[in-house]
Amino acid sequence: LKTDTWCSSGGLTLEGNLVSTGGFQGGANTVRYLDTCPGCTCYYILYVSKYFMCLCGKNRYATQAQMPDGKMIVVGGRDAHSYEFIPPEGQHNAAPIKFDFLTQTTDKDENNLYPFVYLSTDGNVFIFANNRAVLLNPNTNQIVKELPPLQGGHRNYPASGQSVLLPLKLHSGNQGNVAAEVLICGGSAHADSYTKAAENVFYAALQDCGRMRITDPNPVWKRDLMPSPRLMGDMSLLPSGEVLILSGAKRGSSGWGFARDPNFTPVLYNPRVKRGERFRELAPTTIPRMYHSTATVLQDGRVLVAGSNTNNGYIYDAMFPTELRAEKFSPPYLDPALEKFKPQIDPAATPEKLGFNQKIAMQFKVNQVEPVKQENIRVTMYVPAFTTHSVSMNMRLLDLGLEAVKPNGPGVYSIDVWTPPNTTIAPTGYYLLFVVNQGVPSEGIWVQIK
């Protein structure tokens, strides 16, 4: 590495290569590609000169997201009340696009860094910073809607709540509109939680969540309560369509030594049941996972959990030492008692390359004795996220429209399913494809859609 990637952002191209943006000091306006070549190890190609690929803003603590046309937007950052689009190779941006919304949502402790950014199903970009949200048209660079504020506190870094775009439900034949809902949980009720933590005052984290259908004509936040307070947690979309929340702290703020009371207990959130019944606590860890921890969903349905460094450097005699151990968390659907329901996709009978708005056939087998019912089957497509500082950039789960599930031999079934209708619903690139039977997902297989 030639430039500092600390507190950077990132995402994947159509071909599955990492694009990393921003960072610290000399890395703040840099774009990097992690590329591969036949017969050699991975290498970085760095574009740091204004004559090559360059950003104009100082994008530390910025968020990156993919647009329908394949471009990537980079939003915000410390002292960067702006956004810009990553330019094509060999070009540079003359200037960032000023974004007054980020100026308006800045407070003494900032609390609008690493904003939550999602491509909505209507082509607009949802941007949430501090406690406010807007829909931005990425083609005209105009705010098309001011959304209601989420009351109760502050949700972005360093208050560090967590958020996902909930699974997008598609329909057979891609009929009808696709609604988009955002979930935001935790954070801090106090605008000065970061400043006070530096004075050894550690405010309790927020325990509430807000959920809003951002594609509604008049969207409103609907509130819910987690079983415990949490900030600095990691929120992951599982292939089953559930949401896993783990790690973080119950008091304080992001920052070096600025949090107390690790939250050891993961929580499972089911968006498909009624309010008041959505949360379920799971088996706790014994390892504190706070500042600089991360989590990512794996191909086999487990979640890799790693990190936690509340210290400036590798320090092992602190209250919360630098953590070098990693864990794999198994969600409830991996209970051995459910193994008979676990599907196994036949890769030879499933296309690896997908187009848009097509009905495709795929095949799976399962060991359950009773016949598989179509109403118990789902096919989901998951976009791997770039995860850092409690933000999972580009994470997306599509629940595809089923046409038919038919027996095709003992324990073998074929599925007719519709691919996503367009790049607004599913930006081009690589996805993990899962078959889910009675809430139990198969191991995922890689597919590419373009």
PECORLIN-V907478 format. One record per backbone hydrogen bond with DSSP energy under -1.0 kcal/mol. CO is the residue of the C=O (numbers start at 1). NH is the residue of the N-H. If there is no record, write none. Layout:
((CO & NH) (CO & NH))
//
This chain:
((4 & 24) (5 & 8) (7 & 61) (9 & 21) (11 & 19) (13 & 16) (17 & 13) (18 & 34) (19 & 11) (20 & 32) (21 & 9) (24 & 27) (25 & 28) (27 & 30) (28 & 59) (29 & 55) (30 & 22) (31 & 47) (32 & 20) (33 & 45) (34 & 18) (35 & 43) (37 & 40) (43 & 35) (45 & 33) (47 & 31) (49 & 52) (54 & 93) (57 & 59) (58 & 60) (60 & 78) (61 & 114) (63 & 75) (65 & 73) (67 & 70) (71 & 67) (72 & 86) (73 & 65) (74 & 84) (75 & 63) (77 & 80) (80 & 82) (81 & 99) (82 & 76) (83 & 97) (84 & 74) (88 & 91) (97 & 83) (99 & 102) (100 & 104) (101 & 105) (107 & 110) (109 & 111) (113 & 157) (116 & 128) (118 & 126) (120 & 123) (124 & 120) (125 & 136) (126 & 118) (127 & 134) (128 & 116) (129 & 131) (129 & 132) (130 & 155) (131 & 150) (132 & 129) (133 & 147) (134 & 127) (135 & 144) (135 & 145) (136 & 125) (137 & 141) (142 & 137) (145 & 135) (154 & 188) (155 & 161) (156 & 159) (157 & 113) (158 & 254) (160 & 232) (162 & 185) (164 & 183) (168 & 399) (171 & 174) (180 & 214) (181 & 166) (182 & 212) (183 & 164) (184 & 210) (185 & 162) (187 & 206) (188 & 154) (190 & 193) (192 & 196) (193 & 197) (194 & 198) (196 & 199) (196 & 201) (197 & 200) (203 & 252) (206 & 230) (207 & 226) (208 & 186) (209 & 224) (210 & 184) (211 & 222) (212 & 182) (212 & 214) (213 & 216) (222 & 211) (224 & 209) (230 & 187) (231 & 249) (234 & 246) (236 & 244) (238 & 241) (242 & 238) (243 & 269) (244 & 236) (245 & 267) (246 & 234) (248 & 263) (249 & 231) (250 & 205) (251 & 260) (255 & 258) (258 & 253) (260 & 251) (261 & 250) (264 & 285) (266 & 282) (267 & 245) (268 & 280) (269 & 243) (270 & 273) (274 & 277) (278 & 270) (280 & 268) (289 & 248) (290 & 293) (291 & 309) (292 & 308) (294 & 306) (296 & 304) (298 & 301) (299 & 444) (302 & 298) (303 & 329) (304 & 296) (305 & 327) (306 & 294) (308 & 323) (311 & 313) (315 & 322) (327 & 305) (329 & 303) (331 & 334) (332 & 335) (335 & 338) (336 & 339) (338 & 341) (339 & 342) (344 & 365) (346 & 349) (347 & 350) (352 & 448) (354 & 450) (358 & 419) (360 & 417) (362 & 415) (363 & 346) (364 & 413) (365 & 344) (373 & 376) (374 & 377) (376 & 438) (378 & 436) (379 & 400) (380 & 434) (381 & 398) (382 & 432) (386 & 393) (388 & 391) (391 & 388) (393 & 386) (396 & 383) (397 & 168) (398 & 381) (399 & 170) (401 & 418) (404 & 416) (406 & 414) (409 & 412) (411 & 366) (412 & 408) (413 & 364) (414 & 406) (415 & 362) (416 & 403) (416 & 404) (417 & 360) (420 & 357) (422 & 426) (429 & 449) (431 & 447) (432 & 382) (433 & 445) (434 & 380) (435 & 442) (436 & 378) (437 & 440) (440 & 437) (445 & 433) (447 & 431) (448 & 354) (449 & 429))
//
